[in-house]
């Protein structure tokens, strides 16, 4: 197996708006820690994988298609994912949750192209080591009867014969919202501290990708906490993965990548239903005056644009990709949105194969929840679509995508 890795700093100057929270005073005022975009290139015989991963909230399909064009790589060989930190510049068009700076995003794209080329050129013969362990850290933030977390930490290391690592990868499902909406400093949140700690601890100080899982309903144990606390949570994730990795032995050196194009069904309401939903939420909000104005703007924007969509004969499904990757004895599945943590369980039950989820990968539609969540209600199914500026995912879309993913996984 041949592997190469590279990374570039994408930290902007303070003054740029941050993404992820309606109730945040804009713009950013300082830099707490650096943001990076990282490239991992893996090659095994005829199989190739280029994985780009950034300390950002997420990427929409428009940016994904631009990256594919800019990098000049086959779409089936590319993963573009994000940590989903809520303390980084707006990388998607979320209504009233931070304005996207197009010049900044162009810089991100240019640096992605540079490090992709570097990773490919640096590819060298390595041995892959994989491991899985468990960490009880993330909590279900919804506190509903269907409460669920995914405690698994997956870890991969690629090392030379001398024991020095070329690259590493960690995967754990937990929303990077530890600094909370009060924070105005640029930060990669716990994911950045986990990646940095792992890089420092592994011989060779490799590039480490701290990837997120299906974290739509799971948060860290607290929000609006100190930097020391956020750092400790990041280190806890890294320590769990590294401990398992150090105890593991090299297994099969396998890379397999499969991709399918599918569709995420949307719930299309008529004009009367759109008005009823908008009015209901306009009446129910109890936000402070400043945030209430933003909330109203988001709802009215959503109302206007959804009606416009209806007049244009829109499609009732969103194009989306699912990529399945086998790395040794670990199997990963991409999720192009904020999928609830049960997603991995659904795929495992359907396929009979253990999988790990790469959240916020190859697009970010918004929240995708299991059918039970629609009965329980909550922000994720009742109002998040206002900010993502779309019709919400249709009840049953979560389960259908799990079935599509399971079918793809079986090909591995």
C-alpha positions as CSV (number, residue, x, y, z in Angstrom):
1,X,0.0,0.0,0.0
2,X,1.2,3.5,-0.9
3,X,0.1,6.6,1.1
4,X,0.9,10.3,1.1
5,X,-0.5,13.2,3.1
6,X,-0.3,16.9,3.3
7,X,-2.0,19.8,5.0
8,X,-2.4,23.6,4.7
9,X,-3.4,26.3,7.1
10,X,-6.8,27.9,6.2
11,X,-7.1,30.1,9.2
12,X,-8.6,33.5,8.2
13,X,-8.0,36.8,9.8
14,X,-10.5,37.8,12.5
15,X,-13.5,39.8,11.2
16,X,-14.9,37.0,9.1
17,X,-18.3,35.6,10.1
18,X,-18.6,32.2,11.8
19,X,-21.1,29.5,11.0
20,X,-23.3,27.2,13.0
21,X,-25.4,29.4,15.3
22,X,-28.3,31.8,14.9
23,X,-27.7,33.2,18.4
24,X,-24.2,34.5,17.8
25,X,-22.8,38.0,17.7
26,X,-20.9,38.5,14.5
27,X,-18.2,38.7,13.3
28,X,-15.2,36.8,14.7
29,X,-12.9,38.7,17.0
30,X,-9.8,36.5,17.4
31,X,-8.1,33.2,16.6
32,X,-8.1,30.6,19.4
33,X,-6.5,27.8,17.3
34,X,-5.6,27.2,13.7
35,X,-7.8,25.6,11.0
36,X,-6.4,23.2,8.5
37,X,-7.4,21.4,5.3
38,X,-5.8,18.0,5.0
39,X,-5.2,15.6,2.1
40,X,-4.8,11.8,2.4
41,X,-4.0,9.8,-0.7
42,X,-4.2,6.0,-0.5
43,X,-3.3,3.6,-3.4
44,X,-3.4,-0.2,-3.4
45,X,-2.9,-1.8,-6.8
46,X,-5.6,-0.3,-9.0
47,X,-7.6,1.2,-6.2
48,X,-7.1,4.9,-5.4
49,X,-8.6,7.3,-2.8
50,X,-8.1,11.0,-2.4
51,X,-9.6,12.2,0.9
52,X,-9.8,16.0,1.6
53,X,-10.8,16.9,5.1
54,X,-11.3,20.5,6.5
55,X,-11.9,22.2,9.9
56,X,-15.1,23.7,8.6
57,X,-18.8,23.3,9.1
58,X,-19.4,21.5,5.8
59,X,-19.6,21.7,2.0
60,X,-22.6,21.9,-0.3
61,X,-22.7,20.0,-3.6
62,X,-21.8,23.1,-5.5
63,X,-18.4,23.3,-3.8
64,X,-18.0,19.5,-4.2
65,X,-18.5,19.7,-7.9
66,X,-16.1,22.7,-8.1
67,X,-13.5,20.6,-6.2
68,X,-13.9,17.7,-8.5
69,X,-13.3,20.0,-11.5
70,X,-10.4,21.9,-9.9
71,X,-8.6,18.8,-8.7
72,X,-9.0,16.9,-12.0
73,X,-9.7,13.6,-10.2
74,X,-12.5,11.1,-10.9
75,X,-15.5,11.8,-8.7
76,X,-15.6,8.1,-7.6
77,X,-12.1,8.5,-6.0
78,X,-12.7,11.6,-4.0
79,X,-14.1,12.3,-0.5
80,X,-14.5,15.8,0.6
81,X,-15.5,16.0,4.3
82,X,-15.5,18.4,7.2
83,X,-15.2,18.2,11.0
84,X,-18.4,20.4,11.3
85,X,-16.8,22.8,13.8
86,X,-19.2,25.6,14.7
87,X,-16.4,28.1,15.2
88,X,-15.0,28.4,11.7
89,X,-15.9,30.6,8.7
90,X,-19.2,30.0,7.0
91,X,-18.5,27.4,4.2
92,X,-22.2,26.9,3.3
93,X,-25.1,29.3,2.7
94,X,-27.0,29.0,5.9
95,X,-29.6,31.6,6.4
96,X,-28.9,34.0,9.3
97,X,-26.1,31.7,10.6
98,X,-23.0,33.5,9.2
99,X,-22.4,34.9,5.8
100,X,-20.1,33.0,3.5
101,X,-17.1,34.8,2.2
102,X,-16.6,33.7,-1.4
103,X,-13.0,34.9,-1.5
104,X,-12.2,32.8,1.5
105,X,-13.8,29.8,0.0
106,X,-11.7,30.2,-3.2
107,X,-8.6,30.2,-1.1
108,X,-9.7,27.0,0.5
109,X,-10.3,25.5,-2.9
110,X,-6.8,26.6,-4.1
111,X,-5.1,25.1,-1.0
112,X,-7.1,21.9,-1.5
113,X,-5.7,21.6,-5.0
114,X,-2.1,22.3,-3.7
115,X,-2.2,19.7,-0.9
116,X,-3.9,17.1,-3.1
117,X,-1.0,17.2,-5.5
118,X,1.5,17.1,-2.7
119,X,-0.1,14.1,-1.1
120,X,-0.1,12.2,-4.3
121,X,3.5,13.1,-5.0
122,X,4.6,12.1,-1.5
123,X,3.0,8.6,-1.6
124,X,5.3,5.9,-0.3
125,X,5.2,2.3,0.7
126,X,3.6,1.9,4.2
127,X,2.0,-0.6,6.4
128,X,-1.6,0.0,7.6
129,X,-2.7,-0.6,11.2
130,X,-6.4,-0.4,12.2
131,X,-8.2,-0.5,15.5
132,X,-11.6,0.1,17.1
133,X,-12.4,0.9,20.7
134,X,-15.2,2.6,22.7
135,X,-15.4,5.9,24.5
136,X,-18.4,7.1,26.5
137,X,-18.1,10.8,26.1
138,X,-20.8,12.2,23.7
139,X,-24.3,12.7,24.9
140,X,-27.7,12.6,23.2
141,X,-28.8,16.2,23.2
142,X,-32.5,15.6,22.4
143,X,-33.3,13.7,25.6
144,X,-36.2,11.8,23.9
145,X,-37.2,8.2,24.3
146,X,-35.1,7.2,21.3
147,X,-31.9,8.7,22.8
148,X,-28.8,7.1,21.3
149,X,-25.0,7.6,20.9
150,X,-22.4,5.8,19.0
151,X,-19.5,5.2,21.4
152,X,-17.0,3.7,18.9
153,X,-13.7,5.3,18.0
154,X,-12.1,4.0,14.9
155,X,-8.4,4.5,14.3
156,X,-6.0,4.0,11.4
157,X,-2.3,4.5,11.1
158,X,0.0,4.2,8.1
159,X,3.6,3.8,9.0
160,X,7.0,3.2,7.4
161,X,9.2,0.2,8.2
162,X,11.1,2.3,10.8
163,X,7.8,2.8,12.8
164,X,7.4,6.4,11.9
165,X,3.9,7.3,10.7
166,X,3.0,9.0,7.4
167,X,-0.6,9.6,8.2
168,X,-3.4,8.8,10.7
169,X,-7.1,8.9,10.8
170,X,-9.6,9.0,13.8
171,X,-13.4,8.8,13.6
172,X,-15.9,9.6,16.4
173,X,-19.4,11.0,16.4
174,X,-19.8,14.2,18.5
175,X,-21.0,17.6,17.4
176,X,-18.1,20.2,17.6
177,X,-20.2,22.8,19.5
178,X,-18.2,22.8,22.8
179,X,-17.3,26.5,22.6
180,X,-21.0,27.3,22.0
181,X,-22.7,30.3,20.5
182,X,-21.1,32.8,22.9
183,X,-17.7,32.1,21.3
184,X,-16.5,34.6,18.7
185,X,-13.0,33.1,18.3
186,X,-12.0,31.0,15.4
187,X,-11.4,27.4,16.4
188,X,-11.5,23.8,15.2
189,X,-13.2,22.9,18.5
190,X,-12.5,19.5,20.0
191,X,-11.7,18.0,16.6
192,X,-8.6,20.2,16.2
193,X,-7.2,19.4,19.6
194,X,-7.7,15.7,19.0
195,X,-5.9,15.8,15.6
196,X,-3.1,17.9,17.0
197,X,-2.6,15.6,20.1
198,X,-2.6,12.5,18.0
199,X,0.0,13.9,15.6
200,X,2.2,14.9,18.5
201,X,1.9,11.4,20.1
202,X,2.6,9.3,17.0
203,X,6.2,8.8,15.9
204,X,6.9,11.0,12.9
205,X,4.3,13.6,13.8
206,X,2.0,12.6,10.9
207,X,-0.9,14.4,9.3
208,X,-4.0,13.2,11.2
209,X,-7.6,13.5,10.0
210,X,-10.0,13.7,12.9
211,X,-13.3,12.8,11.1
212,X,-16.7,13.0,12.5
213,X,-19.4,10.3,12.5
214,X,-23.2,10.4,12.4
215,X,-23.5,13.2,15.0
216,X,-26.8,14.8,14.2
217,X,-28.2,14.2,17.7
218,X,-25.0,13.9,19.8
219,X,-23.1,16.7,21.5
220,X,-20.1,16.9,23.9
221,X,-21.0,16.8,27.6
222,X,-21.3,20.6,27.7
223,X,-21.4,23.9,25.7
224,X,-19.9,27.4,26.3
225,X,-17.1,25.8,28.3
226,X,-13.4,26.8,28.7
227,X,-10.7,26.1,26.2
228,X,-9.0,23.8,28.7
229,X,-12.2,21.7,28.8
230,X,-12.6,21.5,25.1
231,X,-8.9,20.5,24.7
232,X,-9.4,17.7,27.3
233,X,-12.3,16.3,25.4
234,X,-10.3,16.3,22.2
235,X,-7.4,14.6,23.9
236,X,-9.8,12.0,25.4
237,X,-10.9,11.0,21.9
238,X,-7.4,10.9,20.6
239,X,-6.1,8.9,23.6
240,X,-8.8,6.3,23.1
241,X,-8.0,5.8,19.5
242,X,-4.2,5.8,19.9
243,X,-4.4,3.3,22.8
244,X,-6.2,0.9,20.6
245,X,-3.9,1.6,17.7
246,X,-0.7,1.0,19.7
247,X,-2.1,-2.4,20.8
248,X,-3.1,-3.5,17.2
249,X,-1.2,-5.5,14.8
250,X,-1.1,-5.0,11.0
251,X,-3.8,-6.9,9.2
252,X,-4.9,-7.2,5.6
253,X,-3.6,-4.3,3.5
254,X,-6.8,-3.7,1.6
255,X,-8.3,-0.6,-0.1
256,X,-11.6,-0.8,-1.8
257,X,-13.8,2.1,-2.9
258,X,-17.4,1.9,-4.2
259,X,-19.7,4.8,-5.0
260,X,-23.4,5.0,-5.8
261,X,-25.5,8.0,-6.8
262,X,-28.9,8.0,-5.1
263,X,-31.5,10.6,-4.0
264,X,-32.6,11.9,-0.6
265,X,-36.4,12.2,-0.6
266,X,-37.8,15.6,0.5
267,X,-41.1,16.4,2.0
268,X,-42.7,18.8,-0.4
269,X,-45.5,20.9,1.2
270,X,-48.0,22.9,-0.8
271,X,-48.4,26.7,-0.5
272,X,-51.0,26.5,2.2
273,X,-48.9,24.1,4.3
274,X,-45.8,26.3,3.8
275,X,-47.8,29.2,5.2
276,X,-49.1,27.2,8.1
277,X,-45.7,26.0,9.1
278,X,-44.1,29.4,8.8
279,X,-46.8,31.1,10.9
280,X,-46.7,28.4,13.5
281,X,-43.0,28.9,14.1
282,X,-43.3,32.7,14.0
283,X,-45.8,32.6,16.8
284,X,-43.9,30.0,18.9
285,X,-40.5,31.5,19.2
286,X,-39.3,32.8,22.6
287,X,-35.9,34.1,21.6
288,X,-34.5,37.4,22.7
289,X,-35.4,40.3,20.4
290,X,-32.1,40.3,18.5
291,X,-32.2,36.7,17.7
292,X,-36.0,36.7,17.1
293,X,-35.5,39.1,14.2
294,X,-32.9,36.7,12.6
295,X,-35.3,33.8,13.2
296,X,-38.1,35.7,11.5
297,X,-35.9,36.5,8.6
298,X,-34.9,32.9,8.2
299,X,-38.5,31.7,8.2
300,X,-39.7,34.4,5.8
301,X,-36.8,33.6,3.4
302,X,-37.6,30.0,3.6
303,X,-41.3,30.6,2.9
304,X,-40.6,32.8,-0.1
305,X,-38.1,30.4,-1.7
306,X,-40.1,27.3,-1.1
307,X,-43.1,28.8,-2.9
308,X,-40.8,29.8,-5.7
309,X,-39.6,26.2,-5.9
310,X,-43.1,25.0,-6.2
311,X,-43.7,27.3,-9.2
312,X,-40.7,25.9,-10.9
313,X,-41.8,22.3,-10.8
314,X,-39.0,21.2,-8.4
315,X,-37.8,17.6,-8.0
316,X,-39.0,15.9,-4.8
317,X,-35.6,14.5,-4.0
318,X,-32.0,15.8,-3.5
319,X,-29.2,14.2,-5.5
320,X,-26.7,12.7,-3.1
321,X,-23.7,10.3,-3.2
322,X,-22.8,7.4,-1.0
323,X,-19.2,6.3,-0.9
324,X,-18.2,3.1,0.9
325,X,-14.5,2.5,1.7
326,X,-12.8,-0.6,3.0
327,X,-9.5,0.1,4.7
328,X,-8.2,-3.2,6.0
329,X,-10.9,-4.6,8.2
330,X,-12.7,-1.3,8.7
331,X,-15.5,-0.1,6.5
332,X,-16.6,3.5,6.3
333,X,-19.7,5.0,4.7
334,X,-20.2,8.7,3.8
335,X,-23.2,10.6,5.0
336,X,-23.9,13.9,3.2
337,X,-25.6,15.6,6.0
338,X,-26.3,15.7,9.7
339,X,-27.4,12.1,10.1
340,X,-28.5,10.8,13.5
341,X,-26.2,8.4,15.3
342,X,-28.5,5.4,14.7
343,X,-27.5,5.5,11.0
344,X,-24.6,3.1,11.5
345,X,-26.9,0.7,13.4
346,X,-29.4,0.7,10.6
347,X,-26.7,-0.1,8.0
348,X,-25.2,-2.8,10.1
349,X,-28.7,-4.4,10.6
350,X,-29.4,-4.3,6.9
351,X,-26.0,-5.5,5.7
352,X,-24.8,-7.7,8.5
353,X,-21.5,-5.8,8.3
354,X,-19.9,-3.5,10.9
355,X,-19.5,0.1,9.5
356,X,-18.4,3.5,10.6
357,X,-19.9,6.7,9.3
358,X,-18.1,9.7,7.8
359,X,-20.4,12.6,8.5
360,X,-20.6,15.8,6.6
361,X,-19.0,14.2,3.6
362,X,-19.5,14.9,-0.2
363,X,-22.2,17.4,0.6
364,X,-24.3,18.6,3.6
365,X,-28.1,18.5,3.0
366,X,-29.0,19.2,6.6
367,X,-30.6,17.0,9.2
368,X,-31.5,13.4,8.2
369,X,-33.4,11.7,11.1
370,X,-35.0,8.3,11.6
371,X,-38.7,8.0,11.4
372,X,-39.1,7.9,15.2
373,X,-37.7,11.4,15.5
374,X,-40.6,12.8,13.5
375,X,-43.0,11.5,16.1
376,X,-41.0,13.0,18.9
377,X,-40.4,16.4,17.2
378,X,-37.5,18.7,18.0
379,X,-35.3,21.3,16.3
380,X,-33.7,18.8,13.9
381,X,-37.0,17.8,12.2
382,X,-39.2,20.8,13.0
383,X,-37.1,23.9,12.2
384,X,-33.5,23.2,11.1
385,X,-34.7,23.3,7.5
386,X,-35.4,27.0,7.8
387,X,-31.6,27.7,8.1
388,X,-30.6,25.1,5.6
389,X,-33.1,26.8,3.3
390,X,-34.7,23.6,1.9
391,X,-37.7,21.3,2.3
392,X,-36.9,18.9,5.1
393,X,-35.9,15.3,4.5
394,X,-39.0,13.1,4.1
395,X,-39.9,10.6,6.8
396,X,-38.3,7.3,5.8
397,X,-35.5,8.9,3.8
398,X,-33.1,8.0,6.6
399,X,-34.0,4.3,6.4
400,X,-34.0,4.3,2.6
401,X,-30.5,5.8,2.5
402,X,-29.4,3.1,5.0
403,X,-30.7,0.4,2.7
404,X,-28.9,2.0,-0.2
405,X,-25.7,2.2,1.8
406,X,-26.0,-1.4,3.0
407,X,-26.3,-2.6,-0.6
408,X,-23.1,-0.7,-1.5
409,X,-21.3,-2.0,1.6
410,X,-22.0,-5.6,0.6
411,X,-20.0,-5.0,-2.6
412,X,-16.9,-4.5,-0.5
